[in-house]
Structures are given as structure tokens and as C-alpha cells.
Amino acid sequence: MTLKVYPNLLLLFLFNSVWTRTVRQVYDELDPEHWSHYTFECPQECFCPPSFPNALYCDNKGLKEIPAIPARIWYLYLQNNLIETISEKPFVNATFLRWINLNKNKITNDGIENGVLSKLKRLLYLFLEDNELEEVPAPLPRGLEQLRLARNKISRIPEGVFSNLENLTMLDLHQNNLLDSALQSDTFQGLSNLMQLNIAKNSLKKMPLSIPANTLQLFLDNNSIEVIPENYFSTIPKVTFLRLNYNKLSDDGIPPNGFNVSSILDLQLSHNQLTKIPPINAQLEHLHLDHNRIKSVNGTQICPVSIAIAEDYGFYGNIPRLRYLRLDGNEIRPPIPLDVMICFRLLQAVVI
């Protein structure tokens, strides 16, 4: 296997900096002069750092219930406990909560008091990964920006649960028990500002219906998807980062121009059943096709422009933008054909 080092993905920068506000940024919005209005009580089971007075750390304490949350708290860390219920009582004074981490507990849907989450009107980030949920909890706070529900047992999404979440930018449902029937045409209705949708590691056999139009990152790895519908990506014209690794895609399941989409910069199709490289767009920068059944690479056939045009335009024209190509785990033997290198002159790394 031949490997060359290549630059970090621009989209990873997007993920970390464009729509995910850091704790520090939100923390800076709180004027220290206002802290004097609150008492500095701290639940005995938890830790209240003096340098970060609006944070409460109750993680890894073996807690079975949520302690009373002081009014000054914005950031609440309750991960890695034995909590089974979320009731209204602990949050009576916690009207400023922005962030709750309840990952790795034992919370069930029956253990969530009706309406308790929606009453947290300033909540922006809700983490409920690695619990015992069987459906998306509802109702949710209208101002929520991130909802992380990975590694539960979710098989149902209540009708209209997302309809008022217009500020949500990230929805993570990966590694649950979702079937195609759980994703109806109106399931994601209302998520007008969603940027990242993760439905990887579920039990989907079809591409999900009606993905929000502003979605930039779509993760569908580790499902059983066999077919890409004709013109599927026309309804999500901004999709930039697409992951379909570990599915059951074959050549017959991809329309002639299924992935010839100008918005897609990173396309991951590793561990499928492809025998040839599907047509791609000249704007694509990263292509992952490792561990398929591809036997050969023909630059003339896969080049988004004619080889003659690629030669004439050189480095200064509108040449294909592909920089990274992964083909290992197929039946291809080096060297890479010359016409591939002529077409993709910006290639910085090829794995074969």
C-alpha cells in the first residue's frame, strides 16, 4: 500500500468552528459582575470550580438521581452515573442552563417526566448518548442547537418532535435501531438550519426521505443501503460531506450521475460492492473507494472533463479538484495509469 501525507480536511475545520459554539465562547457572554447576584452553594456530590462558577461537575459520582441545580449554573455535567430519571424538581431554579451532559446513564423514556426538557427554555446543547432510550424524547426545548442521542435503543421518532427546532444544527442518531419505516417524509420537518445529520449504524435499507435542505454533512455509514434514488441530492443542494461507507451499494444501485454533484467535496464509499468508479464532479476533493471490488482505473473514463481539456488547462484552468484518492483493498495493482495523473493534477495523495 502506498500512502502520501495530505492536508487536513477543510470540513473538519467547519465541524469544529463554524456552527459549534465552544463552551468558552458562551462562557464569555456571562458578565462576572452578575455572579454576585447568586449564592455559591454546591451540591455535596459535585464539584464547583471557583474559576468557572457557572459550571457544575457531577460526573463519575455513582449518582442515581440528579441533585438540585443552583440558579447560577449554565453547564451541567452528569455523565457516567447511574441516573434513571429526569424530573422537574432538580431544575426548578436552573433557569439559565445552556448545556446538559447526561451521557452514559440508565435513562429511559418512561423515566423522563413529561415536559421537563421543554421547560429548559435556554438550553442549547443536550447530550443523552449511551442511555436506554427507545424513542426520541419529546417535547424538546425550542432553542436547542445540538441534540446527541447516539448509542441508545431508539426505533421510533414521534411525529412532529423536530417541528419547532429551527435552531438545531446537529442531530446525532447513530448506532440506534432505526428502520426505514421510522423515517417518514415529514420526520425532519422544521429543521431548517440543520447542518449535520448522523444516522450511521442503524438498520436502513433505503436513503432517508426529505433530508433538510441546508444539510452540509450526511453520515449514513454501516447501514444496508443498496440504491441511490435518481436526483436524490437535488433536494439537499448544499451537502458537502457524504459518508456511505459499509453499505451494500453496487454499480447497478447508483444512477449514471448519482454522485456527480457539484456541492460534494468529500465522498466516502468504502466497503461497498462497487466494481468501477462512479462518475464524479470536478469539484470533488476527497474520494474514498477502498475495499470494494474495483479491478482497474481508467483515467479517460473517470475524468470529469476530457483528458485533452485537462492537459490544456494545466494548473491554472478549471481542472478537477481531486486531491485525495483511496483505492486500497480492491483488485488494483500499481502503478496508477498516467491518464489518471493527467486528469487529476492536484492529487496530493493516492492510496492503492
Salt bridges, closest charged atoms under 4 A:
ASP28 OD1 - ARG24 NH2 3.10
GLU29 OE2 - ARG21 NH1 3.35
GLU88 OE1 - LYS119 NZ 2.97
GLU129 OE1 - ARG151 NH2 3.15
ASP130 OD1 - ARG151 NE 2.94
GLU132 OE1 - LYS153 NZ 2.75
GLU135 OE1 - ARG156 NE 3.20
GLU145 OE2 - ARG21 NH2 3.89
ASP172 OD1 - HIS174 ND1 2.80
ASP221 OD1 - ARG243 NE 2.90
ASP266 OD2 - HIS286 ND1 3.91
ASP290 OD2 - HIS291 ND1 2.91
ASP290 OD1 - ARG326 NE 3.50
ASP328 OD1 - ARG326 NE 2.70
